[in-house]
Amino acid sequence: MKNIYKYIAILLCCIGGIQQGNAQNTDVKDLFDKVTQSYNDKKQYQIDVTYNMHRGLTGNTVTESYEGKIVKNNDFSLIKIMDSEILQFTEGQLNINHAAKTAIYMNSKSSPSNQLLNINSFLEYYDKTIVTEKNGVLICEMVSTKPNIQNQYGKVILHINKENYWIEKQELFFSKLIPFVDNNTTRKMDYGRLVIYLKYRGLENSTAPVLKDYINVLSKQKITLAEQFHGYHLTHQAY
């Protein structure tokens, strides 16, 4: 059972639906504003992302690991993990699942830069926060004392570079037991945490993709996928 893929999918949905939170700690709110602004100010970047699932609340044993990437190229953005991609264009957003051979086209609700890594939404769920510093890294630990069925993490720790306010690592601690498999046969429930590492580098391709590379717009009501996605099922929600 691939636990981590389900939880990453949930995490990406959260990233794609950012809303501004009401902060009780103004210092943390100011820090998060600086983090968000640092990403907004950068017109182009690529982030190689590693998602590691750990069994237990401590220890370094990795039970599952996957690679992904986040790309911003002016008005285009991409979030990719395993077989799933979220592509954001000025005209709309395209969600593709290559394993299931499905695609969903929808309206753009906000600019790509605001969608990618605006972390202020954490403050909607976590009412206790503390920030410490170690070796030039700001460590922001957030704990939720209020039950919320929409939030599966009891604690989140962000590691933020003090010089440029970019996130280097995220640690997300599950508030409830989740399933792990021992010796590929026995399924056991245990606490776990998802650790996400972000490595920044230049773009692999400076030319941003365009929407017409993926879909053909025949009319407002009718669109088709490009030839490279032959056999995929398209859901059109951008009316």
Secondary structure, DSSP 8 states (H G I E B T S, - for coil): --HHHHHHHHHHHHHHT------S-HHHHHHHHHHHHHHHH-SEEEEEEEEEEEESSS---EEEEEEEEEEEETTEEEEEETTEEEEE-SS-EEEEETTTTEEEEE---S-HHHHHS--GGGGGT--EEEEEEETTEEEEEEE--S--TT--EEEEEEEEETTT--EEEEEEEESS-EEEEETTTEEEEE-EEEEEEEEEE--S-SS---GGGTEEE-SSS-EEE-GGGTT-EEEE---
